[in-house]
Amino acid sequence: MAGPPAPPQQTLYVPAPLLRAGRNEVLLLDLERRPTRFALAESHHFGRAAHAHPTTEES
C-alpha cells in the first residue's frame, strides 16, 4: 500500500558545475498542473520536516 503523496518541494539542489556565468535555461516539469513559481537563490529553504510512516516487515 502506498503512503500519502509527498508534499511540494521547497528547495531543489542544482550543482554549481551545471550552471554557467550569465544566462541559464531551467526546464521545470510539473505533473500536477498547479500554479508554479520558482527562483534561484544562494541559500536553501527546507520548510517543516515531513515524518515518514513506519513500515512493517513481512516474514
N, C-alpha and C positions, 0 to 999 in steps of 0.2 A: 504494500500500500504506500503510495507516495504521500509525502508530508505536505504542509501548506506551501504555497508559492513563496519564493524568495522576495524580500522587499526590494524596491528600486535601489540601484546602486547610486551612491552619492559621490564616490571617488573612484576613478579608474586610473591605473598607472600606465604611463607611456614612457618607455626607456628613452633617455636623452639621445642615444645614438640614432634613434629613428627620426628625430627632428632635425630640420635644417635651419640655419640662420635665415631670418626673413619669413617669408610666407610658407605655410604648410597646409596641406589638404587633409581634412579629417572626414572619414566616412562613418556615420553613425547609423546602425541598423536597429530600429525599434519595432519589434514584432507585435507589440500590444497596441499600437496606434494611439498612444497617449500624446498630449502636447509635450514636446521635448525642447529643452534649452540646455546648452552646455557652454562652459567657459574654461579656458586653460588657466591654471593657477600655479603658483610657486609652492603652495603647501596643500596638505590633504584635509579632507573633512569626512570623518567616518560616521558621524551621527551616533545614534544609540546602537548598542550591541544587540544582535539577534541571538536568541538562545535556540540551540538545536534540540529537537525532541529525542529522548533516549530511544535506542533501538534494542530489540531483544534478539538474541542469537537462537537459531533453531538447532536442535540436536539431531 
